[in-house]
Amino acid sequence: MARTGTADLVIVANRLPVDRTTNPDGSRGWRRSPGGLVSALEPVMRAGDGAWIGWPGVAGHDDLEPFVEDGMQLVPVGLSAEEVEEFYEGFSNSTLWPLYHDVVAKPEFHREWFDSYVKVNERFAAAAAEVASENATVWVQDYQLQLVPRMLRDLRPDLRIGFYLHIPFPPSELFQQLPWRRQVLEGLLGADLVGFQLPAAAQNFIRLVRQRVGHKTHRDTVYLPDGRTVKAAAFPISIDTAGFEELARSESVERRARAIREALGNPAKIFLGIDRLDYTKGIYARLRAFSELIADGHFGVEDAVFVQVATPSRERVEQYRILRDEIDRLVGRINGDLGRIGRPAISYLHSSYPREEMAALYRAADVMVVTPYRDGMNLVAKEYVACRFDNDGALVLSEFAGAAEELRQAWLVNPYDINGMKQALLAAYEADPKDLNRRMKAMRRTVREKDVAFWADHFLEELSATRPEHGKPLRPARKS
Ligand code: G6P
């Protein structure tokens, strides 16, 4: 066996939970990036001597010594400029991302991109093999690292390995397009437990393994020829609900929410969209639906405004550039046609904001509009619900977001159906407070009961159960 490290729980993700920063004096540092995943795993990482392996988000191989931040051991993995192009922008985000999201954009298949994906996955697997203690638990995250479970098992058969896919897993008709479909399935089968957002995704995976790799399967379990079994199941991800609610209740957020409403001219209703600027999110169709409601005379720009925050994302990828231009043009046209002085129909912000500002926007918004064509879960929908502690506010939600399976009391829409979206936006605009209250209360119960700590505990418990005779038990993530 290879030399072992000291970490009992190792998270392997494409990104580290910190961002690289440059101080005023030119020296460089790290700033915690406030993801739900890291807040969920922090207690268990600290309790169990955890390590997090990930890419720092910039090209280059300098500055890559492991370091400790907030009691967590962080292990950076470097990517060269060419690997950023081929592994990250290429295979991960121009092949797998569109393929796994219903082919909303056309996936590109290039052999040299896959070669780079293999090489980078090997590097992550080697880093995990080095820091994991004997019989440790390793939890690999997301579509960028699907080959890591198999590679890691070859290096370290003693480990208990989990894999979680944060994005949808496509129906087999689409997955079969992938020239490297067998390698990906075999990569995932290196894990003891493969987690998905929804039960249908886990079933897709099991069916594909049976058809494409030829292993025996029964219900949620794959039986490998060497006697090992792999389980596939759904674990819908969530947010740090209590953390968001606490932030939303703070005096400063409340003050900022009032200031936002005022700056927008105190309209009767504020609609809000917050998304990474991604073609899966359905931003274009939603803005059209809203603008048609104004053009049709259902309300005017004095009555309602749509605030659309689009967070810059994957900006060097062609499809993302095209989308940015399309949205720029559409917003310009809508505001040119419908706006009045000081009263645009759409207030468009191409920028990313800290959690406090997001919470203030959620507090200020009367109607939250989340209409992706396909989305693994969509945490923005859950964050909005967490922030509406007085049980008001309306959520318009795509049927094709994973969150729609839990947030049944939202106004559910088909994002391809513009007339249907118009009806739902109008119904949310006109809803009476009693109806809002009933819906929001039910949704709030869901996100309170099933928060991100519940998700992490549930996954890690199931993972421990996969090989009870083997490996160290982990302490649960829940703080209480
Ligand atoms: C999605 C993926 C994550 C990814 C995030 C941001 O949520 O599931 O794995 O980190 O988008 O995308 P980026 O390419 O900036 O990491």
Boltz pocket constraint, residues with backbone or C-beta under 6 A from the ligand:
constraints:
  - pocket:
      binder: B
      contacts: [[A, 14], [A, 15], [A, 142], [A, 143], [A, 166], [A, 167], [A, 313], [A, 314]]
      max_distance: 6.0
